[in-house]
Amino acid sequence: MKNNPEMDLEIVREIELQGANFSISNKKLINCKFISCNILYSGGPFHLEGCEFGHCIFFRIGPMEDAFNNVAAEKIKGNLLKCWDDLKFLWDPDAGVDDKGNINFGKTNT
């Protein structure tokens, strides 16, 4: 039986931040130091190894905040998929935006 590979997390090594907003979701943090930072957690996996947090405040944001506040799973899923759809215009050359700011995929403005 094959072992599954470890989740691909962004590796961040030996950074020192002070007074910054920093998301720990989807990151493997190694020997990092955070001083007076806002540490943001949106619900993705993370790994901490040898990190220091001094005078930091930890915030739940996005889907993690929704889950913590008992928002229904289907609503969280719908919100995430809507956000994903909204991003498509960044890489979809056929996307158009109408005069109300609505993104129209597969159409161009005329």
Backbone as CSV, one residue per row, in Angstrom:
resi,resn,N_x,N_y,N_z,CA_x,CA_y,CA_z,C_x,C_y,C_z
1,MET,0.837,-1.184,0.000,0.000,0.000,0.000,0.883,1.250,0.000
2,LYS,0.616,2.168,-0.920,1.381,3.408,-1.021,0.913,4.412,0.021
3,ASN,1.866,5.172,0.554,1.517,6.289,1.430,1.238,7.509,0.567
4,ASN,0.215,8.237,0.929,-0.075,9.479,0.216,1.011,10.491,0.526
5,PRO,1.366,11.338,-0.444,2.370,12.380,-0.156,1.798,13.399,0.812
6,GLU,2.680,14.099,1.509,2.257,15.155,2.415,1.606,16.272,1.611
7,MET,0.623,16.889,2.200,-0.051,18.023,1.571,0.993,19.055,1.165
8,ASP,0.857,19.590,-0.031,1.780,20.622,-0.484,1.444,21.937,0.196
9,LEU,2.228,22.313,1.160,2.065,23.584,1.844,3.164,24.524,1.399
10,GLU,2.866,25.804,1.378,3.897,26.794,1.095,4.870,26.804,2.272
11,ILE,6.148,26.631,2.008,7.152,26.601,3.072,7.694,28.009,3.291
12,VAL,7.628,28.448,4.537,8.131,29.763,4.932,9.144,29.522,6.039
13,ARG,10.392,29.927,5.809,11.462,29.668,6.779,12.065,30.965,7.311
14,GLU,12.276,30.961,8.608,13.100,31.960,9.283,12.788,33.404,8.907
15,ILE,11.516,33.736,8.881,11.159,35.141,8.692,10.876,35.756,10.060
16,GLU,11.066,37.040,10.152,10.713,37.771,11.353,9.842,38.940,10.939
17,LEU,8.619,38.960,11.448,7.672,40.019,11.106,7.236,40.743,12.366
18,GLN,7.054,42.038,12.214,6.554,42.841,13.322,5.456,43.753,12.795
19,GLY,4.306,43.734,13.483,3.204,44.617,13.113,2.591,44.325,11.764
20,ALA,2.522,43.057,11.390,2.004,42.686,10.070,0.758,41.810,10.209
21,ASN,-0.031,41.767,9.146,-1.089,40.767,9.015,-0.467,39.575,8.294
22,PHE,-0.676,38.367,8.826,-0.055,37.192,8.214,-1.001,36.005,8.301
23,SER,-1.279,35.376,7.163,-2.141,34.200,7.115,-1.300,32.939,7.271
24,ILE,-1.707,32.083,8.218,-0.986,30.818,8.417,-1.614,29.674,7.627
25,SER,-2.766,29.885,7.018,-3.437,28.826,6.274,-2.586,28.374,5.098
26,ASN,-2.507,27.070,4.915,-1.799,26.438,3.796,-0.304,26.733,3.802
27,LYS,0.271,26.910,5.000,1.700,27.198,5.108,2.368,26.260,6.104
28,LYS,3.620,25.950,5.827,4.492,25.257,6.774,5.501,26.300,7.224
29,LEU,5.375,26.732,8.475,6.221,27.788,9.015,7.318,27.162,9.858
30,ILE,8.571,27.471,9.526,9.717,26.886,10.211,10.587,28.001,10.775
31,ASN,10.777,27.978,12.103,11.654,28.932,12.803,11.331,30.387,12.459
32,CYS,10.063,30.724,12.516,9.621,32.086,12.225,9.294,32.804,13.533
33,LYS,9.402,34.127,13.496,9.129,34.936,14.680,8.150,36.040,14.307
34,PHE,7.072,36.127,15.066,6.026,37.108,14.826,5.861,37.958,16.075
35,ILE,5.970,39.262,15.927,5.854,40.187,17.061,4.741,41.185,16.747
36,SER,3.783,41.277,17.652,2.653,42.229,17.510,1.986,42.110,16.143
37,CYS,1.755,40.886,15.711,1.131,40.631,14.405,-0.315,40.180,14.582
38,ASN,-1.101,40.379,13.547,-2.420,39.761,13.442,-2.220,38.466,12.667
39,ILE,-2.455,37.340,13.325,-2.292,36.030,12.699,-3.669,35.578,12.225
40,LEU,-3.803,35.391,10.912,-5.082,35.101,10.278,-5.184,33.620,9.943
41,TYR,-6.308,33.012,10.315,-6.541,31.591,10.004,-7.898,31.433,9.331
42,SER,-7.876,30.970,8.063,-9.106,30.834,7.291,-9.610,29.400,7.199
43,GLY,-8.882,28.452,7.794,-9.377,27.080,7.826,-8.525,26.081,7.079
44,GLY,-7.529,26.508,6.325,-6.683,25.567,5.598,-5.678,24.889,6.525
45,PRO,-5.040,23.825,6.055,-4.045,23.145,6.883,-2.822,24.027,7.107
46,PHE,-2.125,23.777,8.195,-0.887,24.500,8.476,0.001,23.629,9.358
47,HIS,1.281,24.004,9.424,2.247,23.301,10.263,3.183,24.345,10.858
48,LEU,3.376,24.288,12.178,4.275,25.208,12.868,5.422,24.415,13.468
49,GLU,6.643,24.905,13.229,7.826,24.224,13.752,8.816,25.280,14.234
50,GLY,9.032,25.344,15.537,10.012,26.264,16.098,9.663,27.730,15.931
51,CYS,8.379,28.061,15.913,7.952,29.450,15.710,7.663,30.132,17.047
52,GLU,7.833,31.448,17.063,7.544,32.263,18.241,6.493,33.299,17.882
53,PHE,5.558,33.504,18.809,4.505,34.503,18.644,4.504,35.370,19.897
54,GLY,4.876,36.645,19.757,4.895,37.561,20.893,3.903,38.688,20.706
55,HIS,2.964,38.811,21.619,1.960,39.881,21.590,1.153,39.866,20.292
56,CYS,0.868,38.671,19.781,0.077,38.538,18.553,-1.389,38.300,18.904
57,ILE,-2.252,38.649,17.964,-3.676,38.368,18.089,-4.039,37.409,16.953
58,PHE,-4.742,36.345,17.302,-5.133,35.334,16.320,-6.585,35.568,15.922
59,PHE,-6.839,35.608,14.598,-8.168,35.865,14.069,-8.637,34.702,13.205
60,ARG,-9.901,34.342,13.369,-10.558,33.415,12.439,-11.155,34.293,11.341
61,ILE,-10.918,33.932,10.089,-11.466,34.715,8.977,-12.104,33.773,7.962
62,GLY,-12.889,34.329,7.071,-13.457,33.586,5.954,-14.228,32.347,6.387
63,PRO,-13.975,31.216,5.733,-14.742,30.008,6.028,-14.572,29.519,7.465
64,MET,-13.412,29.757,8.068,-13.226,29.339,9.454,-14.135,30.141,10.379
65,GLU,-14.224,31.443,10.155,-15.119,32.281,10.956,-16.564,31.853,10.745
66,ASP,-16.932,31.561,9.486,-18.291,31.092,9.196,-18.583,29.792,9.935
67,ALA,-17.668,28.835,9.881,-17.863,27.551,10.558,-17.981,27.755,12.066
68,PHE,-17.149,28.614,12.629,-17.175,28.889,14.058,-18.518,29.490,14.481
69,ASN,-19.116,30.272,13.585,-20.404,30.916,13.860,-21.599,30.080,13.406
70,ASN,-21.348,28.782,13.159,-22.411,27.821,12.812,-23.144,28.135,11.512
71,VAL,-22.457,28.758,10.564,-23.041,28.944,9.239,-23.130,27.557,8.598
72,ALA,-24.241,27.264,7.960,-24.451,25.955,7.344,-23.365,25.651,6.310
73,ALA,-22.950,24.393,6.284,-21.879,23.966,5.369,-22.197,24.299,3.919
74,GLU,-23.437,24.124,3.501,-23.808,24.424,2.111,-23.662,25.911,1.799
75,LYS,-23.949,26.771,2.770,-23.784,28.213,2.561,-22.302,28.562,2.459
76,ILE,-21.475,27.960,3.315,-20.023,28.183,3.237,-19.511,27.736,1.875
77,LYS,-19.946,26.561,1.439,-19.535,26.046,0.120,-19.967,27.005,-0.986
78,GLY,-21.212,27.486,-0.923,-21.706,28.418,-1.933,-20.889,29.699,-1.965
79,ASN,-20.546,30.224,-0.775,-19.732,31.444,-0.710,-18.350,31.223,-1.324
80,LEU,-17.740,30.076,-1.013,-16.411,29.785,-1.570,-16.462,29.655,-3.088
81,LEU,-17.472,28.958,-3.598,-17.575,28.786,-5.051,-17.874,30.105,-5.747
82,LYS,-18.666,30.972,-5.122,-18.927,32.293,-5.697,-17.637,33.095,-5.797
83,CYS,-16.830,33.064,-4.723,-15.543,33.774,-4.752,-14.660,33.229,-5.858
84,TRP,-14.629,31.909,-6.008,-13.818,31.288,-7.058,-14.295,31.749,-8.426
85,ASP,-15.614,31.755,-8.628,-16.153,32.197,-9.911,-15.793,33.655,-10.183
86,ASP,-15.826,34.485,-9.143,-15.488,35.898,-9.314,-14.041,36.090,-9.759
87,LEU,-13.170,35.166,-9.384,-11.760,35.280,-9.766,-11.486,34.868,-11.209
88,LYS,-12.389,34.125,-11.802,-12.147,33.592,-13.146,-11.813,34.671,-14.167
89,PHE,-12.378,35.870,-13.981,-12.133,36.909,-14.981,-10.652,37.274,-15.067
90,LEU,-9.877,36.927,-14.044,-8.447,37.242,-14.068,-7.694,36.418,-15.103
91,TRP,-8.190,35.224,-15.411,-7.479,34.393,-16.382,-8.343,33.983,-17.572
92,ASP,-9.612,34.399,-17.604,-10.500,34.044,-18.706,-10.532,35.197,-19.713
93,PRO,-9.855,35.030,-20.869,-9.798,36.127,-21.833,-11.156,36.469,-22.431
94,ASP,-12.152,35.579,-22.303,-13.477,35.837,-22.863,-14.432,36.460,-21.850
95,ALA,-13.940,36.726,-20.646,-14.809,37.306,-19.616,-15.084,38.763,-19.949
96,GLY,-16.277,39.183,-19.659,-16.649,40.575,-19.832,-17.352,41.059,-18.580
97,VAL,-17.348,42.347,-18.372,-18.031,42.940,-17.229,-19.050,43.926,-17.775
98,ASP,-20.316,43.767,-17.341,-21.343,44.678,-17.843,-21.332,45.990,-17.059
99,ASP,-22.216,46.912,-17.440,-22.218,48.241,-16.821,-22.615,48.234,-15.349
100,LYS,-23.139,47.107,-14.841,-23.479,46.978,-13.423,-22.360,46.292,-12.637
101,GLY,-21.257,45.961,-13.302,-20.139,45.301,-12.637,-20.260,43.797,-12.582
102,ASN,-21.247,43.234,-13.275,-21.411,41.771,-13.292,-20.428,41.153,-14.278
103,ILE,-19.819,40.073,-13.863,-18.878,39.360,-14.732,-19.662,38.395,-15.591
104,ASN,-19.427,38.453,-16.905,-20.117,37.578,-17.848,-19.097,36.695,-18.544
105,PHE,-18.969,35.473,-18.101,-17.982,34.564,-18.665,-18.412,34.103,-20.047
106,GLY,-17.438,34.046,-20.949,-17.714,33.626,-22.307,-18.287,34.722,-23.174
107,LYS,-18.425,35.930,-22.649,-18.972,37.065,-23.415,-17.982,38.216,-23.350
108,THR,-17.999,39.038,-24.345,-17.218,40.272,-24.309,-18.175,41.442,-24.295
109,ASN,-17.750,42.556,-23.753,-18.602,43.746,-23.738,-18.781,44.264,-25.158
110,THR,-19.979,44.675,-25.477,-20.238,45.252,-26.799,-20.885,46.598,-26.676
